[in-house]
Every structure is written in C-alpha cells, then in structure tokens.
Amino acid sequence: MTVIEESFAPEALPPTPLGKNRSFILLWTGAGISILGSRISAIAYGLVVLWATKSPGLTSLVTFAALLPYLVTQLPAGAFVDRWNRRTVMVGCDLGRMVAIAIVAITVAAGHIWIPLLMVVAFVEGSLTVMYTIAERAAVFTVVHEEQIGGAIGANEARGQAAGLIGQPIGTFLFAVTRWLPFASTAIAHVISLSTLLLIRQDLQGQRDNENRPNVLRDIAEGFRFVLSQKYLKRALALIAASNVLFQILGIGLLVIVQRNGGSPTIIGYILVASGVGGMLGALTSNFYMKLIGIRRIFMSVNIMWTVLMGAMIFTQRPVALGVIFCLLLYGAGVANVAGIVYTMKIAPEEMQGRVGSIATLMASGANALGALAAGGILGALSIKTTMILVGGAMFVIAVLAILAFGGRRAAADERALNLG
C-alpha cells in the first residue's frame, strides 16, 4: 500500500490544533457555506418541479440531471484537479455556480418553470460542485498534520451533514415563502464561500511533476489501476453503489409520500432535520467506531442496520416514524462515509488524491443518477408499499453480500496489517 508522502511529515506541517489552524478553519468554513447553498438548491429543484407539475416523473428527471455529473464528470474532474492549482479550481467553481444558480432564481421569480433550463443548470451546478469537492477534500491533506487527518475528515463530514441538516429544511421553508428564494440564497452562499477561500494564504497542494505527466486519459487509467488493485476498496465501493440507488428511491419516495397524503413542504423539512441530525452525529462518532470495531465491521453493521430500517417503511409511513427512520439511516451513513474516506485517502499518494477520490466517488455514487431516474418510473407505476417491499428486499441482499465480503478471517488479518482497524 502507498501512504501519504513524506512531504506531509511533522516537520513540514506542525501539529497545530485544528481549532487554531487558520487555513483549515477558512477552508472548512468556506466549503461548509458552499455545501449549505448546494443543499438549499438541491431540495428546491424537486420542490419547484413537483409542486408546479404534480409529476413524479418530471421531478425525477430534474433530479437525474443534478446527479448525472457524479456519473460523467467525476473522472475528468479528478484528473484536472491533479493537474491544476486547487485554489484556482475552487474559485472558478464558486464563480460558475453563482452565475448558474442566479439564472434559475431570475427565471423562477419571473414565473417561468422551464424543465429543460432547470435540467441544464442542475447539471452545470452539479458538475462544478463535483470538481470543487474533489479539490477541497484533497486540499485538507495539505493544511493539517497527518495525525489529524481522521479528525479533519470527520469534521468535514459532520459539516456536510450539518449543512444538510439546516440546508434542506431551510430550502423547504424558503420555498414556502416564495419559489425563487432558495435559489437566490444559494447564489449568496457561493459569494460568501468565494470570499472565505480568497483569505487562505497557505498553498493548497504539494509539489507535483506535471511536466512529464502523461495525457489526461492515461492519468485516469493510472488512477483506475490503483483503485482496482485495492481488493477491499473495490468491495466496499460496489456495496455502497448498490445501497445509494436505494437511497435515491427513498429520497424521492419521501416527497411523493408527503405530497400524496396532502402534506406540506414543511413536513419534509422536519423529516430532513431529523435525518441531518442523524448524519451529523454519525460523522462525529465515526472515529469512535473505527477504534472500537474497525472499518470492515462498520461496513457490515451499517448494511444490516439499513436493512432493518428500510424494511420498517413497509409497515409505517407516518411523519414521526419517517423522521426516526431517516435519522437512523443517515446516522449509519455518516459513520460509514467517514470510515470510507479516511481509508481511501490514506492509501492514495498526494499526486493521485484527485483521481482516487473522483474514481471512488464515481464507483460509489455514480449510480445515484440512475437510481433517481428509476425512482420516477417505479413510484409512478407502483404503490408506495410495494416500492418499499422491493427496496427492503434489495437491501437485505446487499447486507448479505457485505457480510460475505468483510466477515472472513482473511479480511480481519488484512485490516490489522493495514493498521486501519
């Protein structure tokens, strides 16, 4: 296995506490505000389409466009982040998202709900968010001490969950005030994010040899060879990809359940608050579980937990019950996400951080777009109860595969050898 380069040794990065590390705080804050804006607009896309058209199919179509970048943009984004200056990439992404989301705010304020325009802007915003996220995640490794990586990644994931905790509910509440307000708020969030990023004086990348680098396609191929050489990483990514498809069906299903039962966007907001609390707490406690049971047992336990919770939705769809279920679902996701990111980024060399991160995200989350597209057809053709039976059955199969993939003695021995348990 390859570990983080010696250029990030203690003599290069003094172990300044994270709470006093100016560069990390600015990076953490700016990215957090950016994520907050993205969460606000993400829920607003679905709400504005569903409440204007009453069509789950059109809602899933716009959601598909927003998630498609995770399928088609990841690979080139990772390769370019490894070649370009990370600060420049992040600045450009903030500027691009400001313009794109402002266009939506103006058109919605004018009373026009154009599905093709929403799909294009959602795709552009999503593509820039993918590149921004890859650059920001890799930049963390240059501004913190190696021993603080686990804590920094945990703080980042908790930040993301906290942004979802307040961002999506804020999006629903702003939508209830007026339909264009969530998009205008997102544009402002990116302005603030850009301002914070420009205050960081520290370089956000290590030394690279770009003059003798192969072309972009060979860069991507090199990244794939590295990822595919990691046995347990491949297994984890395959299982995460399958479960993410189910989460997309659950997400759109939540909107449909509330809308068909005559509920308001406010109810969705309360449920998303509960899920955000769960995800944030999961991210904050992930280090505890990594030390207690190790990464492979986290993967097995979380999949079993999800099976039980998704099965529970077959029997109850009351708002309070949904809030509890989604809270626990996202708690498990928070724990697993931090463990997976720490593992993935620790085994990747500095010059491959962008590519390895993008490839891992593609393999794990690229199917999200297909899940969102399938959700519209499934929810349009089947009842909610039947859909939940299918989701629960599929999750049971995934949990069994997780136990087979990570439950053997060989897997335990390999985990100890990597010192990741």
N, C-alpha and C positions, 0 to 999 in steps of 0.2 A: 504494500500500500504506500501511496505517496502522501505525505503530510504537508502541512503549511511550511513554506520556505523559511530558511534560516533568517531571511531578511526581516522577519517579524519576531525575532528573538527579543528577550527583555532589554538588551542594550539599545535596540532600535526603537522600542516602544515602552517607555517607563510605565510601570503599573499604576497609573493614576486612577483613582476610584471613578467608576462610571458617572457618578453624580457630580463629579468635579471636572470631568473631561469635556472641555468646551466644544471641541469638534464633534464628539459623539452626541452631545445634547442638541446641538444645532441640527445635525443630520437626522437624529431621532425625531425632533420636533417638526422639522420641515416635511419629512416623509410622512409623519403622522397626520399633519394637516392635509397633505395631498391625498392620503388614503381616505381621510374623512370626506373630502369632496367627492371622491370616486364612489364611496358608499352611498352618499346622498343621491347622486345621479343614477346609480345602478338601480335602486328601487324605484326612482322616478320614471325611468323608461317603461317599466312594466305597468306602473300605475296609470300613466297618461294614456297608454295604448288600450289597456283593459277597460278603463272607465269611459273612454271615448268610443270604443268599437264593440265592447262586450264580447270580444272574440279571444278565447284562449290560444287559438291558432296564430293570430297576428301578434299576440303578446309573446309567444314562444319564438316567433320569427325575429323580432327585435332583440330578444334575449340571446338568440343564436348568433346574431351579428355582433353583439357585445362580447360574446365568449369566443367567437371564431379566432381572434388573434392568438389565443392560447394554443390554438392548433396550427396556425400557419405563420405566425410572426416570431415565435419563440426561437427557432434555430438561427435565422439571420440576425435577430436582435442580440443573442448571446455572442455570436462571432464578432459583431461590430462593437459591442461593449468591450470585448477583449482587445480590440484594435484601437478604439478611440479613447479620448480622455473622458473619464467617468463624469467629472463635473460638467463638462460641455454637453454630454448626453442628457444629463438630468435637467439642465437649464433649458435645452431645446424641447424636451418633452413637456415641461411645465408651460412653456410658451405655446406650443401646439395645442395642448389641451385647453388652455384658456380661450383660444380662438374658436376651437371646435364647439365647446360647450356653450359659448356665448351665442353662436348661431342658433342653437336649439332654443335657448332662452328667448331670443328675439322672435323666432317664428311661432313658438307656443304662445307667447304673450300677444301676438297678433291674431291668435285664434286658429292657426293652421296646424293640424296634426297630420303631417306627411310621413307615412310609413317608410318610403324609400329614403327620405332625408334622415330620419331617425336611425335607420339601419346603417347608413354610411357614417354618420357622426359617431354612433356607438362603436363601429369597427375602428375608426380612426382613434378615438379616445382610448379604446381598449389596447390598440397596438402601441400607442405611446406609453400607456401605463405598464405594459409588459416590459418595454425597454427600460423605463425608469426603475422599476422594481428590481430588475437584474443588476443594474448599475449600483443601486443603493445597497442591496444586500452584499455585493462584493466589496463596496466601499467600507462597510462596517469593519472588515478584517484589517483595514489599514489604519484605523483610528483608535483601536482598542488593543490591549495586551492580549497575547494568545490565551492566557489563563482565564481571561474574562469573556471569551467568545460565547460560551454556553449562556452566561448571564445576559450578554448583549443580545443574542438571538432570542432568548426568552422574553427580554424586554421589548424587542421589536414585534414579536408575535402577539404579546399582550397588548401592545399599542394598536396593532391591526384589529384585534378583537374589540378593543375599546372603541376604536373608530366605527366598527360595525355596530357596536352596542348603542352608540349615540347617533351615528350617521344615518342608518336606515330608518330608525324611528323619526329622526329629525326630517328626513326626506318625506315620510308619510304625513307628518304634521304640517310641513311647509306646503305640500301638495294640497292638503285640505284647505289651506288658506287661499292659495291660488296656484294654478298648474305650472306657471313658469318659474316660481320662486325657488324650487330645488335646484334648477339648472343655473340660475344666477348665483346662488350661494356656492355652488361648485366652482364656478369661474373665479369667485373671490378667494376661495380656499387655495386655488392654484397660484394666485397672485401672492398670497402670504407665503406659500411654500417656496416660491422662487426667491422672495426677499430673504428668507432664512438661509437658503442654500448659498446665496451670494456672500453671506457673512463668514462662511467657513474659509479659513486661511490655509489650513493643512492640505497637503496633496492627498487625493483620494485613491491613489493607486501606487503600486510598487514599480520597480524597474522592469521594463519589457524589452525584448528584442524583436521589434516589428519589421526591421529592415529585411530580415531573412525569413520572414514568415511565409508559408505557402498561401495560396489564394483562399478566399472565404470558404469555398466548398471543401477544400482539404482541411481547413480549420474545423469545420463542422464534423467532417468524417473523423478527425482525430478525437474530438470530444465524444462522439458516439463510441469509438473503440474503447475509450477509458470507461465510460459508464457501463457498457456491455460486459466489461471484464470484471465488474463487481457483482458477484452472484447474489448476495442478499439485497443489494440495492435494486437489482432488476426485479426480484420477487416482490419487494415492498412497493415499488412503483406500479407494478401490474395490479396488485390488490387495491391500491389507492385509486387508480384509474377506474376500476370497476365500481367501487363504492361512490366515487364522485358523480358518476352517471345517475346513481340512485338519489344522491343529494339534490341534483338538479330537478328531478321529478318531484321530490318532496317540496322544494322551494316554490316551484310554480303551482304545485298542488295546494300549498298553503293559501296562495292568493285566490285560487278557484274555490276552495272550501269556504273562505270568508265571504267572497263575493256571491256565491250561490246561496248562502244562508242568510243573505241580506245584511251582512256585516259591513262596517265602515273601514276605511284605511287605518283608522286609529287602532282597531283591534289588532291588525297586522303589526302595527308599531309596537304595541305592548308585547306581543309574542317575540318580536325581534329583539326587544330589550332583554327579555329572559334568555334568549339564545346568545346574545352578546355577552351577558354576564357569565354564562357557562364557558364560552370560548376564552374569555379573558382569564378566568380562574384556571382553566386548563393549561393555558400557556404559562401562567405564573408558577404552577405547581409541577410542570413537566420535569424540571431538574430533579425534584424530589423523587419522582417515579423512576427516572433514569438511574439514579443512585440506588434505589430500593430494589427494583426488579429487572433493570436493564432494558435496552431498546427492543430486543426481539419479543420479550414478554409484553411490552407496551403494545406492539402491533397485534399480538394475538388477543389480548384482553379488550382492546378498543373495538375490534371487529365483533367479538362476542357481545359486547355491550350494545353496539349498534343494532345487532340482530334482534335483541330483546326489545329495544325501543321502537324500531320500525315496525315490529310485529304488533306492538301495543296500539299503533294507529289504526289497525284493523277494527279495533273494538271501541275506540273513543275518538271523537273529533271535536270535543268541546274546547273552547278557547283556553281555559285554565289548564286542561290536560295537555293541549298542544304546546302551551308555554313551557310546562315542565319537561315534556319530551324533547323539544328543541333545545332547551337549556342543557340537558344531559348529552344530547347528540353533539352539540358544539363543545362541550367540556372535553369529551373524548377526542374530538378533532384538534382542539388546542394542545392537548398533551402529545398527540401523535405528530402534529406538524413541527413542533419544536424539536422533538427527538429526530425526526427525519431530516430536518435542515441541518442540525448540528452534525449528524453523521455524514451527510452528503458533502457539506462544505469543508469539513475537516479532512476528508480523504482526497480532496481536489487541490492541485497546486495553484499558486496565485495566478499564474498566467492563463489558467483554464477556468477560473471562477465563473466567468460569464457563461461560457459554453456549457459547463457541467450543470450550473444552476438552471439554465434555459432548457437543456435536454431533459433534466429530471422533472422540471415543471411540465414540459410538453408531454412526457410519457405518463405523468400522474394526472394532469388536468386537461390535456388536450381534448379528451373525450367529453368534457363538460358541454361543449357546443353541441355535440351530437345528442347528449342527454337532454339539453334544453329543447332541441328540435323534436326529439321523440316525445317529450312530455306533452307537447301540444296535441299530437295525434292520439296519444294514449288517453289523456284526460278528456279529449273530445269524443272518443269512441266508447270509453268505459266509465263505469261509475267510480266514485272516489273509493268505495270499499274494495271493489275489485282491483283497482290500481294499487292500493295498499297491500293487498294479498300478494300481488306479483312482486312488489318491492321487498316485502318481508321475506318471501321465498328466495329471491335473488341474493339478499344479504346473508341468509343462512348458508348458502353455497360458498360465498366469499369467506365467511368466518371459518368454515371447514378447511378451505384452501390455506388460510392463514395459519391454522394450527399445523397442517402438514408441512408448510414452508419453513416455519420457525420453531417447531416443537421438538426437533430431534437433538440427540446428544452432540452431533457434529456441529449443529448451529450454535449450541451453547459454548462449545470449545472454541469455535471461530470468533465468537463475540468476546470471550475472555482474551484471546490472542490479540484482538484489536484494541483492547482496553477501553471498550465503549459500553461495558455493562454497568 
